[in-house]
Amino acid sequence: MFEEQLSMFELDAPIVVENGKVNIKTAQAQREILEKKYKNQLQENLKIGSLVSYQGNKNLPVLRLFRYKEAFSYQFVKDFFNEYSITAKDYVFDPFCGMGTTLFTACVNNIPSLGVDRLPTGVFLADTLPKILNVSATEIQKQYSIAKEMFSTAEQAKVAEDVRIMKIAFPEDNLIELKKWKTVISKLESPYKEIINLLYLSVIEPSSFTAKDGQFLRYLPEREVLKPTELLDRKIKDIQQDIGNLSTFGWNDKFVQPAVYQGDTRDLSTIPFEREPSFIITSPPYANRYDYTHSYSLELC
């Protein structure tokens, strides 16, 4: 089975950790072993360097709505689909799907797909972004208007304020706004509840004193902070515009919704695959380098 084939990436010998740090010489030696072992299966393609970044999604409908900086671009996936003639007869798998760029690209190209990720934020985004393709801009505005009517009298939802960064991340009035919005959004109907919640998650960072910077979530007390409701108003206009522009990008109405699961790819025994995948494309996590729960701690809280 293909899950057994994934074990091909195991190292031939364990990396040595001394005083909490990886022994660089050992790590380098293991890299050379892997490169030699899989030399005939590796290709270096410098032309795709500009595509292995979220920057390529900044001007695309829907994918631009949430800044998931570790993502690669839509065009990166689409080019591989074209190169290997991936069609609706295939079954695409992304074992570290993140925000779901692979799955979204498969969705708008009518290709069945499945993704797995460990981070709840990534799983939520990957599952929700394709749902935007099947709703109307008018109904989005209607649901948002209902939410705004409830906002003034809404109670403050509970959030994980015991997490250290939460104690200093927001001006007090912004945190109150965010907690009230969380209560209001939870009362909406699906899929609008999930879609507006995605927009809500996207405004948390700009309404805080934090910024995702490389592998860190930096605290910037002098940063200009915006109001959550004003940011949400802008996001609603953005999503309405995006829904109206889908056909401009050749995305028709034949969308195959992906299956998304939260889990550990090292054990796929509980993941309900429809069949064995015919194509796998992914960007593995940067082990021992990036702590995604740190970068997305505010969204998780």
Secondary structure, 3 states (H helix, E strand, C coil): CHHHHHHHHCCCCCCCEECCEECHHHHHHHHHHHHHHCHHHCCCCHHHHHHCCHHHHCCCCCHHHCCCCCCCCHHHHHHHHHHCCCCCCCCEEECCCCCCHHHHHHHHCCCCEEEEECCHHHHHHHHHHHHHHHCCHHHHHHHHHHHHHHHCCCCCCCCCCCCHHHHCCCCHHHHHHHHHHHHHHCCCCCCHHHHHHHHHHHHHCCCCCEEEECCEEEECCCCCCCCHHHHHHHHHHHHHHHHHCHHHHCCCCCCCCCEEEECCCCCCCCCCCCCCCCEECCCCCCCCCCCHHHHCHHHHC
